[in-house]
Amino acid sequence: MFCVKLLHTSDWHIGRTFHGADLLAEQEAVLGHVADLVAAESVDVVVVAGDIYDRAVPSAEAVRVATTALGRIRQAGAKLVMTPGNHDSAPRLGAFAEFAAAGGLHLRATIDGLAEPVLLPDEHGDVALYGIPYLEPEPARHALGVPEARGHTGVLTEAMRRIRADLAERPAGTRSVVLAHAFVTGGEPTDSERTIAVGGVEQVPGSVFEGVDYVALGHLHGPQTLAEHLRYSGSPLAYSFSETRQRKSVWLVELGADGLGEVRRHELPVPRHLAMLRGELAELLADPEHDELTEHFLSFTVTDRVRPTDAMRKLRERFPYAVHMDWQPEGGHDGAALKYAEAVRGRSDVEITRSFLEDCRGSEPSESEERLVLAALGAAGREREV
């Protein structure tokens, strides 16, 4: 039996860098795979739930990658429905929306249009796809005519009230999909999302989205299922080392005569893997087991007792995609909180400085370093006297 097939993706963040490394080639590759998947699975519509770009004013190259990806998806046979996220500029993303719709790209970027669905017909009637643009609570509560609303929960509650009201006016059996960019309670964040907290409260309960067949969420970068009908697709690429173990994916969603049918997860290819290594610099540079990681984006934790000179340059000579390094000497400070008053009580300036060095790197200052400390403290004392 024929049913509408939907592909749920979000958080492309086109134009984002990874610790300074350009990702446009990787983004173009993985979005090209999405287009191939559309063709292979005969997908009817691709929904992108916000953060198409990484910044409000994307570069020309980022726009090129986005338009290429959208063109390939459209050529593969799917329509597109997109909403802006908190990284996007809604007015810029929604420019020429009426013209784009004629070509199969439906942009839902305004508050006024959030209850105006894109209708996709099949033999069972219509599938109504609603797009809620990212709602900044303070301006949105006035634009929505609910000045008493508070936070993300307040404005999304009103947005969903409008959507349910529109849906109630449509023929019985109309199936419904909502795109929303929000932090829903129960979701697991990573280090790469920009906070959308307002007044310390950014999460909204999943109950806000009751009454529709499927909710395509964006904002959190890990693929997650909060309920059968309430899911995050996550980002197509990892944008922080906290995502190293995530398996990036999209959701393939079928909507049959009775609403939500089968939902399948499709894992995406990884253009460049991530890895984290720890050890002394000499070991990291020499260990043959690390040979297989030379094409990975790498984060290093260097544990030498004394901070190595020019460590990052040396690491990049062996690992061209080394992008991050921390120095955490073995035996150094364990990170426990120290109270300043307790740390300095009854100690001389020399003792405090010696303790600081030992706490940071796990070893006492050498004789030459002691002499430098004494000279520096002596000079500081003379300056205070002047």
N, C-alpha and C positions, 0 to 999 in steps of 0.2 A: 504494500500500500504506500502510495506517495506521501511523503512528509517533508516539511521544510527543514533543511539542514543549515545550521548556523555554526560559524567558527568564532570563538570568543578569544580576543587578545587585548592587551593593553600595555601601557607604560613602555612604549618604544624608546622614548628619550633620545630621539635622533639628534646628534650633535654633541652628546655627552662624551667626556673623556674619562679615561680610567687612570687615575694617579698621573695625569698629564699625557697619557698615551692616546692618540687619536683612534676612535672606534668606528669611523664611518664605513670602512671596508667590511668589518665584521657585521655591522648593522645591515648593510646592503645584502650581505650573503644570507643572513638568517631570515630576513624579510622576503628574499627571493624564494627561500624554501617554503615559506608560508604560501606564496603564490602557487608553487608547484603542488602543495597539499590541497589547495582549493580545487585545482584541476583534477587531481587524482581522486578526491572524495566527492566531486560534484557538489561543492558547497554553494548554497544559494546566496548567503549574505555573510559578510565578515563584519563583526562589531568591534570597535576599538574604544575601550572605556577610559580615555583620557591620557594625558602626557604623551602626545604624539612627538612633540619636540621637548628638548631639555630646558629651553629658555623661551621667554616671551618673544624675543626677537631673534629667530634662528639665523644662522649664517646661510649664505647662498648655497654652499655645499650641502648643508643639512636639508635645505628645501629640495635640492636636486635628488638626494637619496629618498626623501619622503615621496616626492611625485613619481619617481621611478617605481617604488614599491607599490604605490596605489595603482599606478597604470598597469603593472603586471598582474595584480590581483583582479582588477577589472577585466583585463584581457583573458584571464583564466575562467571567467564566467560568473563571478560573484558581484553582487552589489555591496556597497559599504555604508555603514552607519557609524559616525564618529562624534564624540563629544570631547570638549577640552578638559584637561586636568588642571591641577594647581600650578604646574610648570608652564602651561600654554597661555597664550593671550587669546581669550575667547573672541574678541572682535577681529583679530587677524586671522585666526583659524576659520571663523565663520564668514569671512569675506567671500562674496560671489556665491553664497550657498544656493541661491535659487538656480543659478546657471549650472553649478556643479551637479545638482540633483537631476538635471536633464541627462547627464552622462552616467548616472548610477552612483554618484557619491553624495550621500545625504549627511549634511553637517547640522548637528543640533547644538548650537552654541549660545542660545539666548534663553533667558528665563521665560520670556513671553511664549516661546515655542516648545517648552518642555512637555506640554500636554498635547502636542500635535504629533501623532505618531507617523512613522513611515509604515505603510501598509504593504504587506507581502502576501498576495493571494495564493491559495492552493485549492485542491478539490474539497477541502473541509471548511473553507471560508477564508478569513484573513488572519494573519499574524501581525499584531500591532507592536512596533518597536519604538519605545520612548527613550529619549536621551536627556539625562539631567546633567547639564554642565556643572563643573565644580562650583559650589556655592560658598563664597566667602560670607560667613554669617552676618556680619554687620551691615554691608550694603544689601545683601540678599533679603534680609527680613523686611526691609522697607520696599524693595522692588516687588516682593511677593505680597505686600499689603498686610503683613502680620508683624507689626512693630513690637508686639509682646513676645515674639519667638526668641528663644535663647540658644545660642550655639549651633553646632552642626545638626543636632537632633531636631531642633525647632524648625529650621529651614527645610530640611529634608522631609520632615513630617508633612509640611504644607505642600511641598512639591509632589509627594506621593498622594496626598489627598486630591490634588488636581488631576493626577494621572488616573486614579481609580474612578473619579467622577466622569472623566472622558470615556473610560473603558465601559462604565455602566450604561452609557448611551449607545454603545455599539451592539450589533447583533449578537444574540446568545451564541456561545461557542467560540467567540473571538479569542484567540490565544494571545498572550502578552509577554513581552520582553522589555526589561528596563536596564539601561546602561547608567551606572553611577560611579563617581570617583569619590571614595570616602573610606574612612578607617572604621570598619564594623567590628564591634566587640567580639573577641575571640580570635581575631586575625593575628598572625605573628609577623611583626615588622622585621626589617633588616637595617643595616647601617646606611643604606643608600637612599632611603626616602626622605624627602624634605618634610619636616613637621608641618602639620596643618592645625596644630593646637591653637585654640583661642580661649584665653582665660584659663588655661590649664586643662581644658576638656576638648578632646578631638574625636573620641570614639562615639559611635551611634549604635544602638541596639539593632540586631537583625530584624526585630519585629516591625521596625519602620517600613520594611519592604514587603510586608505581607500583602497578599491579594493578587499577585502576578505569577505567571508560570515559571519565569527564569529571570534572575538578576545577574547581569554581567558586571562584576565589580572591577574597578581599577584603583590603584594607589599603592598597595602592598606588592612587593616585588617577588614574593614566593608564591607558587601555585598552591591554592588552598581550597578546601571544601568546608564551608561553615554549615551548610545544609544542602540537601540534594539540589535545591533550586537557587542556592546562594553561593557563588564561587568567585574566587580571584584566579585569573589566568596567570598573574605574575608577569614580570618583564621577560622579553625574549632573550636577553643577555644578562649576565651577572655584572652588577655595577659596584660591588664592594666585595672584599674578601670574606665577609660574613655570609656570602652566597655561594662559597666554594662547593659545598656539598649539595646544593639545590640542583634538581633536574628540571631545567627550563622547559616549558610546554605551552600548549594551547588546549582549549576544550572544544570538542566537536559535539554539538548539541542537536538532537532531533526533536522536533515538535510535531506530534501526530494529532489525530482527531481529538484526543482527550487531553491535550496539553503536553507537558514535558514527558518526553520518551527517554531514549537512551542518551547517556552522556559519556563520552570517551575522552580520555586524555591522550594527547599525541606529543611525545617528547621531541624537542627541537634539536638540531645539530649544534655542536659547540665549535664555533670557528677558532677560538683560542681558549684552551683550558686555563684554570687558575690552580695555584698550589702555594703552600706556605712551608718554609723550611726554617729550622732552628739549629744552631750549633756555632762552634768557633769558626772564624773566617777561613783559616787554613784548611779546615776539614770540609767546609762548604765548597771551596774552590777545587779540592782535589778528589773528593769522593766520586768514583765512577758510577755509583748508583744514581747520581743526579743527572747523568747524561740525557736521559729520556725527558727531562724537564726543560731543555734549552729553548723550546718554542712556547713555553707556558708564560703567562703573566705570573710573576713571582713576588711574594712578600717574604722578607728575611728577618729573623730575629737573631742577631749576632750576640754571642755570649762570652766573648773574650773578657778577661778580668780587667784589661786596659783597653780603652777604646781604640780600635785599629785606625790607622791613618788611611784616608782615601778609600774606605771600604766599598762604597757604592760603585765607584769607578772600576775597582777590581772585580766586583761581582758582575758588572755589566760586560766585562771582557769575556766572561764565560757564558753568562746568561743575558742575551740581548734584551729580553723583555722583563728584566728586574725593574720593578716600579716602586717598591717601598722597602724601607729598612728601619728596624728599631734596634737599639743597643740595650740589652738587658744582661749585664754581667752576672755570671753564676755566683751565687752566694751574696748578691747585693741585697738592697732593701726589698723586703717582701711585699711592700705596698700597704702595710698596715698604717692606719692613721696615727700621726704623731701630733701631740699638742705642743705648740711652740714654748709655752711657759715651762713645761716639764723638761723639754729637750735642752733648754739653756740654763736652767736654774743651777747656780753654784759653779758654773763653768767659765773659764777665761775665753777670750776671743780665739786664742790659738786652739784650745780644746774643742770649741764649737766648730771651727773650720775643719779640724782634723776629723771630727765625728761626721760632719757633713760629707766629706770625701769618702770616708769608709762606708757610710750608709748608701751612697749612690752607686759605688762601684765594687764594694765588697773587699777592699784592701786599703791599708793605711798609706798615707803619703810617704814617698821616698825621702831620703835626706835632702836631695836637691829641691824637691817640692816643698819640704818644710822651710827651707831657706827662703823660697819665693813667698810663702805664706807670711813669714815673719817680716820680710821686707815690705810686703803690701800692707800689712796691718800697721807697721810702723809709719809708712807714708800716710795712711789714712788718719792715724792719730795726730800726726803733725799738722795735717790740713784742718782737723777740728780745732786744734789749738790756735791756729791763725784766724 
